[in-house]
Each structure stands twice: as structure tokens, then as C-alpha cells.
Amino acid sequence: MSELAPLEPYGVLIAPATLKMERLLPGPIEQIWAYLTESDLRRQWLAAGDMPMKLDASFELVWRNDDLSDPPSKRPEGFSEVQRMGSRITELDPPRRLAISWGNSGDISFDLEPKGKDVLLTVIHRSLPDRAAILMFGAGWHMHLDTLVARTSGNAPEPFWDGWSHLRTEYARRMPA
């Protein structure tokens, strides 16, 4: 581990509609960049989808959250087995920064910063439309990032939907109404 102060494990609101999360991951930075940008690696923790490495390029993200852990956990009511979302690259500075549009739910930036042998990943989700979205995406990002930590560390991730359901309740408790 690096000499960083302990990171806040939960997402924090840094503005009324802006959620920030950080995770320290094993480097090198190029490996973590690949997990953000390469479909085969990204599908192991978030969503598949070919992402052209060009500013303003459009692409589709395809989630199969049931496949993120083995065995899978029970999917909450209202979520489909496969979810799809169109997106677009809005900023690109390999291997340090990637920003993308997030459907109708704001914009996401991923910043990577080397910290010794580790890499600090900062994810900021801007322009969340309402508290319900903050809670849903807070739990989702938290669980997806914990899955990324497990995958990059060579560990098995926790059951995705069980974790998401627990975290959704915890974010509702932690975030102001």
C-alpha cells in the first residue's frame, strides 16, 4: 500500500448533484487504464462495449451485473438481466483522464494518479438528476468499484446484487433527504 491517508469508502457529495468516489488500485497506471477502456476488462467490473479512443466518439455500454460474481446474487425487482446505454467520450487524456456522458444521468470522469506502486482512481458523477439517482448510482458505483478492486487484486468479488441492495440502504441513510 502507499502512504495515503485512508480513503473514504463511501461516495461523498462534493456538490448538490455531484458524487465523488476514490479507490486505490494496484498499478501500473496502464493496467488500470485498460480496465477503464477495454471492453473485455471493463465487463469484468462494470459494462462491456467497444470504446473508440477518440474525443467525441460514441459507444454503447452493456451491463450484465448478474455475471459480475459467481455465484450471482438475486437481482432486485425492476432491473433487467441486460441494460444498455449510449455514451460519448467528452475528455480523453490517456492514461490519466477519461470523461464520458452517462445517458440521461449526467457525466462521469475517471482520473488516474500514480501513488508509488498503486494508482488512485477518482470517479466523479456530475449532474445527477435527483436524490433517487444519487442513491442508486452511489450504491452502484460503490459496488462496481469494489468489484474492480477485487478483480485487479486477484480476488473474487462479493455477490454484486447482495452488495448493491445493502449499499442502497446505507446510502439512503448517509445522504441527506
N, C-alpha and C positions, 0 to 999 in steps of 0.2 A: 504494500500500500504506500501511498505518498504521504507527505506531511501536511495534507489539507486538514482544515478543521472538519469535523463530521458534517456531512451533508444532511439537509432536511429530507427525510424520506418521503414526505408528502408534498404534493404540489402546493404552491402558495400563490395567492392573488397578488400581483405586483401593480395592478390597476384594476378598476371595477370589472372589466371583461377580459382580463389577461392573466392566464395561468402559466406559471413557470415551474419546471422540474429539472433536477440535476441528478446525474448518476456518474459515478467513477467506474470506468471500464478498463479492462486490461488492454494495453496497446499492442502494437503501434497504431498511430492515428489512421494509417492507410487501411488497416483491418476494420476499424470502426466505420470509416467512410464507406467501405464495401458493404457493411451491414445496413447502411442507410440507402445505398444507391443501387445495389444489385438485387434483382428480383429473387433469385434463389436463396440468398442470405436473408433478405428483408422478410420473406414469407415465414421464416422460422420464428419471428418475434412480432411482426406487425401485419404486413399485407404484401402479396405478390404484385407484380406489374412491371413491365419493362419501362425504364425511365431514361429517355434520351438525355444525355448530358449536354443540353443546350439551354441557354436562357430563353424563357418564354415557351419552352416545349410543353405540349400537352401529353398527359398519360393517364392511365386508369389504375387505381389501386383496388385489389380484390382481397377481401378478408375471408378467411376460413378459421375463425377463432377456435372451433372445435378441434382443429388439428395442432394447436399450439402446445398441448400437453398430452401425455399418454399415461394413464387413460384420460380421455376427455371428461370434463365435468358437465353437469346438466346446464344446458343453455337456458337463460331466463326467457320468460314469455315475452314475445314482441320482437325478438331477434331472429333473423333468418340464418340458415346454415351458411349462406354466401352473401356477402354485402359488397357492393361496388360503388366507387366514387370517382368521378373525373377530377383531375387536378392539373396544375400547371406550375412549372418552375418559375419562381419570381426572383430568386437570387441564387447565384452559383459561384462559389469560390473554393474549388477542391484543394485539399481535403479538409477545409476548415469551416465552411458555411454552406448550408443548403436551406433555402426557404421555398415553400410551396403554398399554393392556395389549397384550402381544405373544404371543397364543396361549397355549401351554403353556411358553413360554420366557422368562418374566419380564415386565418392564415397561420402557418406553422413555420418556425425557424428552428434549425438544428445547428448548434455551434459546437465545434470540437476544439479542445485546447489540450496540448500535451502537458502532463504533470508527471515528470520523471518517466517511469515505465508505463504509467497509466494515461488515460485520456478522460478529461472531464467533458461529458456531453450535457449541454444545456438545451432544453426544449422549451420553447415559448409558443403558446397557443393564444393568438390575439383575436379580438372581436368576437368573443363567444356571445351568442345572442341573448342568453338568459341564465338564470340560476340552474334550471334543469340541465342545460347543456354543460355548465361548469361542473356539475356533479357527475354527469355521465362521462364526460371527457376526462375529468380528474381521475376517476376510477379506472377508465380505460387506459389513459397514458401511464398511470402508475403500474398497472398490471402488465402492459406491453413492455415498459422499460424494465420491470423486474424480470420478465422473460428474456429480454436482451442481455441483462446482466448474467443470468443463468447460462444462456447459450454461449456467450463469449468467454465465460469462466469454465466451460466444460461440465456444467451441472445440468440436471434435469429441472425444467421449470415446474413451478407449482401448478395445480389444476387451474386453468385460466378462468373459467366462469365462476368457480367457487370463490376465487380471489376477487374477481370483479364485483361479485354480489356483496361480499364483506366490505370491500373498499367503497362501494357506492354508499353504503350505510355510514361508514366512517367519514367520508367527505361531506355527507349531509350534516353530520354532527359538527364538523370542523369549519364549514363555510357559513358565513353569515346569511341569514334569510333575507 
